[in-house]
Amino acid sequence: MKRTFHALAAITTALALNGCVIVNSPPSTADSESTRRPEPVQKTAAPMPSSTGCSSEQKSAQQVFSAAKDGVAVVESGDGQGSAFVVEHRDGNTLLLTNSHVVEGYRSVQVKWSNGSSDTATVVTDAGGSSPSTDLALLQVSGIRGVPLQIASGSPEVGRSVFVIGAPKGLEFSLSSGVVSQLRDGGEILQTDAAINSGNSGGPVLDDRSCVVGMATFILRDSQGLNFAVSSQLIQPFLSNRLTPTSPADPRPGASNG
């Protein structure tokens, strides 16, 4: 069945736990992103990050982590936690990418860096998260922070080594590794056996060239090794698209209005 992840998004509900989406597993496919989402009320212009190339040199897990960890942040919104990563420095600000369900309804969140420092980040663009393909949000921090991670321009091969950095179960800046198990929905969704848990959502999935090939997004309930990421094929156009739904009309209790 074609585009199963997107088709099921309209008729199924997932359970979001601390920045990671866990979906029930039907007989032959995966459920979609959580539908608990405030209605977008306006559109906003988001900065358009410049594209960067990736090195052809293959790196070890240690090298990938060492090069990327300063570009990863832990995101805290209310009592939830997820991850994010830097995509660009622009006009004295730092732009980070995360999942829409990580910031769910908030206009500002806290981000923590690998050196222990923290900043307040504003949610400048939110694709809405009604399906895995729209589970993206852009954050902005005032000042230059972290190191921008390079986004892959193409899709990785099945079997290629990948690495996930995030805060699984609150264990900040953890590294897990695996391979690309398969590419789904025409390459828009990346399937991997690299461990993804609550708190990993929004964190980068990097290949062995330290290029971001995806962003950890959801897992299948009652399964092992069936983990999924929004691929760079979706990330690239999102970062280049200036008009995206944003700003909930009624922020969740405790949410900051920025």
SVG drawing of the C-alpha trace seen along z (x, -y; Angstrom):
<svg xmlns="http://www.w3.org/2000/svg" viewBox="-10 -40 47 48">
<polyline fill="none" stroke="black" stroke-width="0.4" points="0.0,0.0 1.5,-3.3 2.0,-6.2 0.6,-4.2 2.1,-6.6 0.4,-9.6 -2.9,-7.9 -3.2,-6.5 -2.4,-9.9 -6.0,-11.1 -7.7,-8.2 -5.5,-7.0 -4.2,-8.5 -0.7,-8.1 0.4,-8.5 3.0,-11.2 5.3,-10.7 7.9,-13.2 9.0,-14.2 8.7,-10.9 5.7,-9.5 4.8,-5.9 2.3,-4.4 0.2,-1.3 1.2,1.3 -1.5,2.6 -1.0,6.0 1.2,4.6 2.0,0.9 2.7,-1.9 0.4,-4.4 1.0,-8.1 1.8,-11.2 -0.4,-12.3 -3.5,-14.4 -3.6,-16.4 -2.7,-19.7 -3.8,-23.4 -5.2,-24.9 -2.8,-27.2 -4.0,-30.8 -1.5,-32.5 1.5,-32.1 4.9,-33.5 8.1,-34.0 10.8,-31.8 14.5,-32.3 15.7,-30.1 18.9,-28.2 21.6,-27.9 22.4,-24.4 25.8,-22.9 27.7,-20.0 28.7,-16.8 32.2,-15.2 32.7,-11.9 35.0,-10.7 33.5,-7.9 33.8,-8.4 33.7,-6.2 30.9,-6.4 33.2,-8.3 34.1,-10.8 30.5,-11.3 29.5,-12.0 32.4,-14.3 31.7,-16.4 27.9,-16.6 27.3,-16.8 27.8,-20.5 25.1,-21.0 22.5,-19.0 20.3,-20.4 17.8,-19.0 14.4,-20.7 12.2,-21.1 8.6,-22.2 6.5,-22.0 6.9,-18.5 8.0,-17.1 11.4,-16.6 12.8,-16.1 15.8,-17.0 16.8,-19.5 19.8,-20.3 21.3,-23.5 20.8,-24.1 22.2,-27.6 23.5,-30.7 21.9,-33.8 21.8,-37.5 23.2,-36.8 20.7,-34.1 20.8,-30.3 18.2,-28.2 17.4,-24.7 15.1,-22.0 12.9,-19.7 9.6,-17.9 6.3,-19.7 5.1,-17.3 8.1,-18.2 7.0,-21.9 3.3,-21.0 1.4,-24.3 4.3,-26.2 5.6,-29.5 8.9,-29.2 10.8,-26.4 14.1,-25.8 17.1,-24.3 20.1,-22.9 23.5,-22.5 26.2,-19.8 28.3,-22.3 25.5,-22.6 24.3,-26.1 20.7,-26.8 18.7,-29.3 15.1,-30.2 14.1,-29.4 11.2,-30.8 9.1,-28.6 9.2,-30.6 7.7,-28.0 5.6,-25.0 4.3,-22.7 1.5,-21.5 2.4,-17.8 -0.8,-16.3 1.3,-13.6 4.9,-12.4 5.7,-14.5 4.6,-17.7 6.1,-16.9 8.7,-19.6 9.3,-22.9 11.9,-25.6 13.3,-27.2 15.3,-30.4 17.8,-31.3 19.2,-34.8 23.0,-34.7 25.4,-32.2 25.1,-28.8 26.3,-25.3 27.5,-24.1 25.3,-23.8 24.9,-20.2 25.0,-19.5 21.8,-18.2 22.3,-15.5 21.1,-16.4 20.1,-12.8 18.8,-9.7 21.0,-7.1 21.3,-3.6 19.6,-0.7 22.2,0.8 24.2,-2.4 25.4,-3.0 23.4,-5.7 23.7,-7.3 21.1,-9.0 21.9,-11.6 19.3,-12.8 17.9,-12.5 16.2,-9.1 14.3,-8.8 16.0,-12.0 19.5,-10.5 20.9,-13.6 23.3,-13.5 23.2,-9.8 24.4,-8.0 22.8,-5.0 23.7,-3.3 22.3,-1.0 21.6,-0.9 19.1,-2.3 16.5,0.6 14.4,-0.8 13.1,-4.0 9.4,-4.5 6.9,-6.7 9.1,-7.4 12.1,-8.1 10.3,-10.7 10.4,-8.3 13.6,-6.6 13.3,-3.3 16.2,-2.3 17.1,0.2 19.1,-2.4 17.5,-2.8 14.9,-5.6 13.1,-6.3 11.0,-9.0 13.2,-12.1 14.9,-11.3 12.3,-13.0 13.7,-15.9 17.3,-14.7 19.5,-14.1 20.0,-10.8 23.4,-11.1 25.2,-8.8 28.8,-7.8 29.8,-11.1 28.3,-13.1 25.5,-14.3 22.0,-14.6 19.9,-12.0 16.8,-12.3 15.3,-13.4 14.1,-10.9 10.3,-11.1 8.3,-7.9 8.5,-4.2 6.1,-1.3 4.4,-0.2 5.1,3.4 8.0,3.8 11.8,3.8 14.1,2.2 11.2,0.5 12.1,-3.1 11.4,-5.9 12.7,-9.4 11.6,-12.2 14.2,-12.1 16.4,-14.8 14.1,-14.7 11.4,-16.4 13.7,-18.5 15.4,-20.3 12.1,-21.8 10.8,-22.6 13.9,-24.7 13.5,-26.4 9.8,-27.1 9.1,-30.5 5.4,-30.1 4.3,-27.5 1.4,-27.3 2.5,-28.5 1.4,-30.0 -1.5,-28.2 -4.6,-30.3 -4.7,-29.0 -1.4,-27.9 -1.3,-25.1 -1.3,-25.9 2.1,-27.0 3.2,-27.8 5.1,-31.0 3.8,-33.5 7.3,-34.5"/>
</svg>
